[in-house]
């Protein structure tokens, strides 16, 4: 049987660990992104973009428009041509699908929306690794791509 002093010490250690866990969990917050997509009229192409919200204080990063290219881990650029392209790209960056829904977009069209979230301590941490081609070039080449010879 354990002595009362050891039980008291064990209780203190346990309470300390629980307190540390609560503090670390409280510092993270949830950031959201919506993958939006619809079929463009007459072209049959899927228009896809990433909406990170409008208020700069609460969003992880600026939204990525339909004509912007994103950078993969190897620095190669590509357009998000489908909802699944966008989901695969974001899930590789730690984003988790929470909900999907569709909404009317005019009389004969629907827009699909996939809501994702990521728990992070800062917006920068939530947006880590998500770069458009323009942002990639600014970050790694200071806006000037190296000349090919």
C-alpha positions, 0 to 999 in steps of 0.5 A: 500500500502507498504511503499518504505522502506518495499519494499526495505527491501523485495527486499533485503531479496528476493535477499539474499534468491536467492543468498543462493539458488544459492550457495547451488545448485552450491556446489552439483555436479552430480556423475554417475554409470552404471549398466552393465549386460550380459548373460554369455555364456553357463551358462545362468546366468546374470553377473551384476556389478556396474561401478562408473568410473575409475578416483578416483578424479571423481568417487563416489566409486570404482566399484563393481565387478560381484563376490562381495556381497553388504550389505543391511541396515540390514548388510545382504550380497547378490549378484546382480543377475539381473539389477533390483536387482542393480537398486532397491539397488541403487534407495534405496540409492538415485540414479536416472535412467537417460538412458538405452542402449545396446551395442554389446559384441562380435558377438552373445551377448549384454551388457545392460547398465543403466546409473544412477546419484546422486547429492551430494556435495562430493563423500562420500555423493554420495556413502553413504550406498553402501558397499561391504561385504569386506568394511562392515566387515572392517568398522564395524568389523575392518576386523575381524568378531565376533566369533559365539559360 
